[in-house]
């Protein structure tokens, strides 16, 4: 059983920075191969933002956040992080960390373990 606990988030002005953390991320295993951050903006569907392959630390980020957001993990601390710089109002939403048992980390519908979510609000 994976128990993901999130912290961070908050409200910032456009151009500001926030860092999200997710603790309880286990080491690579047959049932935990990828970890990712998702977000859901008001009135929008949930979308994947970035992932890390737990077996080798490879990462990817969707184009809209590339160069501004960076996903990382600290295996010793069992922590997944998302550093968000140069935030924009369109980044506003509820952010979730999650893990997947499949090696195809960009298969966003395969994630099945979720954190509780944390709000990120970016004002103009």
C-alpha positions in Angstrom: 0.0 0.0 0.0 1.3 3.4 -1.0 0.4 6.4 1.2 1.3 9.6 -0.6 1.2 12.8 1.5 1.5 16.2 -0.1 2.7 19.6 1.2 3.4 23.0 -0.3 1.2 25.0 -2.6 -0.3 28.3 -1.9 -1.0 31.6 -3.6 1.5 33.7 -5.6 1.5 36.4 -8.1 2.4 35.8 -11.7 6.1 35.2 -12.1 6.5 33.8 -8.6 7.6 30.3 -7.5 6.3 27.5 -5.5 7.6 24.1 -4.5 5.4 21.0 -4.0 6.4 17.9 -2.1 5.0 14.5 -1.9 6.3 12.0 0.7 5.8 8.3 0.9 7.1 7.6 -2.6 8.6 4.1 -2.5 11.6 2.8 -4.3 11.2 1.2 -7.7 9.3 -2.1 -7.6 7.0 -4.2 -9.8 4.1 -2.2 -8.6 5.7 1.3 -8.4 7.6 2.2 -11.6 6.6 5.8 -12.2 5.8 8.9 -10.2 4.1 12.0 -11.6 2.4 15.3 -10.9 -1.0 16.0 -12.2 -3.2 19.1 -12.0 -6.8 20.0 -12.5 -7.7 23.6 -13.4 -11.2 25.0 -12.6 -13.7 23.7 -15.1 -11.0 21.5 -16.8 -10.1 17.8 -16.9 -7.2 16.6 -14.9 -3.9 16.5 -16.9 -0.5 15.0 -16.4 2.2 17.6 -15.9 5.5 15.7 -15.4 6.8 12.3 -14.5 9.9 10.5 -13.3 10.8 6.9 -14.0 11.7 5.5 -10.6 13.9 2.8 -12.1 16.3 5.3 -13.7 15.4 8.9 -12.9 14.5 9.8 -16.5 11.9 12.6 -16.6 9.6 14.4 -18.9 7.4 17.5 -18.7 4.6 18.6 -20.9 5.4 21.5 -23.2 3.4 24.1 -21.4 5.6 23.8 -18.3 8.9 22.8 -19.8 11.7 25.1 -18.7 9.5 26.4 -15.8 8.7 23.3 -13.8 11.1 20.5 -12.7 10.2 17.2 -11.2 12.7 15.4 -9.0 12.9 12.7 -6.4 14.9 12.1 -3.3 15.0 8.3 -2.8 16.5 8.5 0.7 13.7 10.8 1.9 11.1 9.0 -0.2 10.1 12.3 -1.6 8.8 13.6 -4.9 9.1 17.3 -5.6 7.9 19.8 -8.2 9.7 23.1 -8.4 7.6 25.6 -10.2 9.1 28.8 -11.4 7.7 31.7 -13.5 4.2 30.7 -12.6 1.3 31.9 -14.8 -2.4 32.3 -14.0 -3.1 29.4 -16.2 -1.1 27.2 -13.9 -3.8 27.6 -11.2 -5.4 24.4 -10.1 -5.4 21.5 -7.7 -2.1 19.5 -8.0 -1.8 15.8 -7.2 1.2 13.4 -7.0 0.6 9.8 -8.1 2.4 6.6 -8.8 1.9 4.0 -11.6 2.8 0.3 -11.8 3.6 0.5 -15.5 6.8 1.4 -17.2 5.1 3.7 -19.8 5.2 6.7 -17.5 3.4 8.9 -20.1 0.3 6.7 -20.0 -1.4 9.1 -17.7 -4.5 6.9 -17.2 -2.4 4.1 -15.6 -1.7 6.0 -12.4 -3.5 4.4 -9.5 -2.1 5.8 -6.2 -2.8 9.4 -5.3 -1.9 12.1 -2.9 -4.6 14.2 -1.3 -4.0 17.2 -3.5 -2.8 20.7 -2.8 -4.1 24.0 -4.2 -1.9 26.3 -6.4 -3.3 29.8 -7.1 -1.5 32.2 -9.4 -2.9 35.7 -9.7 -2.3 38.4 -12.3 
